[in-house]
Amino acid sequence: MKKSLFLVVSVILVLIFSSSAAYSKGNTGALTSPPPVEFQLYGVFDPDHKYLDDGANTISSSSAGEVRYSGTTYASQIVDSIGVSLTLQRWTGGTWETVGNGSGSSGSDKSWFSHASGQKVTGGYYYRIKSVHWVNENGTYEQGVRYSSSLLVK
């Protein structure tokens, strides 16, 4: 009985994933299959950081084929310097590739910092943001990375 149930559930899962992959490529205008859902998609910050508290990013697209993105870094207190570096990545169907140069900025004597940017892109691809968040306080440098969810730009 357990083997039969396992077989039925396995077949259903295969059908669901194969039909959703065909749907997302065929009906959404995507030139590649969607990127896989990755474990720890959003990145990891070291829980032992003393000053770097958290980081976040966002990505959106306009009808003019431009992607807008931003990142915010949070410190646990006012720090000597704080910043974020944003890199736009495109899914090729097998890997994430960097599209152009990353965009970064920093500030001094703050407990949080935000930076936003935008870029024209080629439609039909999935894009995401890689954001590197960092702080420097009294000679201690701490860094963490976040990834946004993927966005299909039509």
C-alpha positions as CSV (number, residue, x, y, z in Angstrom):
1,M,0.0,0.0,0.0
2,K,2.8,2.4,0.9
3,K,4.6,1.7,-2.4
4,S,1.4,2.3,-4.4
5,L,0.8,5.6,-2.6
6,F,4.4,6.7,-3.2
7,L,4.1,5.8,-6.9
8,V,0.9,7.8,-7.3
9,V,2.3,10.8,-5.5
10,S,5.5,10.7,-7.6
11,V,3.6,10.5,-10.9
12,I,1.4,13.5,-9.8
13,L,4.4,15.5,-8.9
14,V,6.1,14.8,-12.2
15,L,3.0,15.8,-14.1
16,I,2.6,19.0,-12.1
17,F,6.2,20.1,-12.6
18,S,6.5,19.1,-16.2
19,S,3.2,20.9,-17.1
20,S,4.1,24.0,-15.1
21,A,7.5,24.2,-16.8
22,A,5.9,23.8,-20.2
23,Y,3.3,26.4,-19.3
24,S,5.8,28.9,-18.0
25,K,8.0,28.7,-21.1
26,G,5.2,28.4,-23.7
27,N,2.6,30.9,-22.4
28,T,4.6,33.6,-20.6
29,G,6.9,34.7,-23.5
30,A,10.0,33.5,-21.7
31,L,13.0,32.5,-23.9
32,T,14.3,30.0,-21.3
33,S,12.7,27.7,-18.8
34,P,12.3,29.3,-15.3
35,P,15.3,29.2,-13.0
36,P,15.2,26.5,-10.4
37,V,14.1,27.2,-6.9
38,E,17.3,27.2,-5.0
39,F,17.9,26.3,-1.3
40,Q,18.8,29.5,0.5
41,L,17.7,31.6,-2.5
42,Y,17.7,34.8,-0.5
43,G,21.2,34.4,1.0
44,V,22.6,34.1,4.4
45,F,24.0,36.6,7.0
46,D,26.3,35.4,9.7
47,P,24.3,35.4,12.9
48,D,27.5,36.3,14.8
49,H,27.9,39.7,13.1
50,K,28.2,42.4,15.7
51,Y,27.2,45.4,13.5
52,L,25.6,44.1,10.3
53,D,22.0,43.5,11.2
54,D,20.2,42.7,7.9
55,G,19.8,43.6,4.2
56,A,17.0,43.6,1.7
57,N,16.6,44.2,-2.1
58,T,13.8,44.6,-4.6
59,I,13.4,44.3,-8.3
60,S,10.6,45.4,-10.7
61,S,10.2,46.1,-14.4
62,S,8.5,48.8,-16.4
63,S,6.7,48.4,-19.7
64,A,9.6,50.2,-21.4
65,G,12.0,47.2,-20.9
66,E,13.8,48.7,-17.9
67,V,14.5,46.9,-14.6
68,R,14.5,49.0,-11.5
69,Y,16.2,47.6,-8.4
70,S,17.2,48.7,-4.9
71,G,19.0,47.5,-1.8
72,T,19.0,48.5,1.8
73,T,21.5,47.6,4.5
74,Y,20.7,47.8,8.2
75,A,23.2,48.0,11.0
76,S,22.6,47.4,14.7
77,Q,23.9,50.9,15.5
78,I,25.4,53.9,13.8
79,V,28.6,52.7,12.1
80,D,31.6,54.4,10.5
81,S,30.5,53.3,7.0
82,I,27.7,51.3,5.5
83,G,26.9,50.3,2.0
84,V,25.3,48.0,-0.6
85,S,26.5,46.8,-4.0
86,L,23.8,45.7,-6.5
87,T,24.4,43.4,-9.4
88,L,21.7,42.6,-12.0
89,Q,21.8,38.9,-13.1
90,R,20.0,37.2,-16.0
91,W,19.1,33.5,-16.2
92,T,20.5,31.9,-19.4
93,G,18.5,28.7,-19.0
94,G,21.5,27.0,-17.1
95,T,23.3,29.7,-15.1
96,W,22.9,33.2,-13.7
97,E,25.1,35.7,-15.6
98,T,26.0,39.2,-14.6
99,V,24.4,41.8,-16.9
100,G,26.7,44.9,-17.0
101,N,28.5,46.2,-14.0
102,G,27.2,46.2,-10.4
103,S,26.0,49.4,-8.9
104,G,27.1,50.4,-5.4
105,S,27.1,53.2,-2.9
106,S,27.9,53.9,0.7
107,G,27.3,56.4,3.5
108,S,29.0,57.4,6.8
109,D,27.8,57.6,10.3
110,K,24.4,55.9,9.7
111,S,22.6,52.9,10.9
112,W,20.9,52.1,7.5
113,F,21.6,52.9,3.9
114,S,19.6,52.5,0.7
115,H,20.7,52.7,-3.0
116,A,18.5,52.3,-6.1
117,S,19.4,51.9,-9.8
118,G,17.9,50.9,-13.1
119,Q,18.9,49.4,-16.5
120,K,17.5,48.6,-19.9
121,V,17.3,44.9,-20.4
122,T,16.3,42.4,-23.1
123,G,12.8,41.0,-22.8
124,G,12.0,37.3,-22.5
125,Y,14.5,36.6,-19.7
126,Y,14.4,36.1,-16.0
127,Y,16.3,38.6,-13.9
128,R,17.3,38.8,-10.3
129,I,19.4,41.1,-8.0
130,K,22.4,40.0,-6.0
131,S,23.0,42.5,-3.2
132,V,26.1,42.6,-1.1
133,H,25.5,44.5,2.2
134,W,28.4,45.6,4.3
135,V,29.4,47.7,7.3
136,N,32.7,48.9,8.8
137,E,32.8,49.9,12.4
138,N,36.0,50.7,14.3
139,G,38.1,48.5,11.9
140,T,35.6,45.6,11.9
141,Y,34.3,44.8,8.4
142,E,31.2,42.6,8.1
143,Q,29.4,41.5,4.9
144,G,26.3,39.5,3.8
145,V,24.7,38.6,0.5
146,R,21.0,38.5,-0.5
147,Y,19.4,37.4,-3.8
148,S,16.0,38.6,-4.9
149,S,13.4,36.3,-6.4
150,S,13.5,36.0,-10.2
151,L,11.4,38.3,-12.4
152,L,10.4,37.6,-16.0
153,V,10.8,40.7,-18.1
154,K,8.5,40.7,-21.1
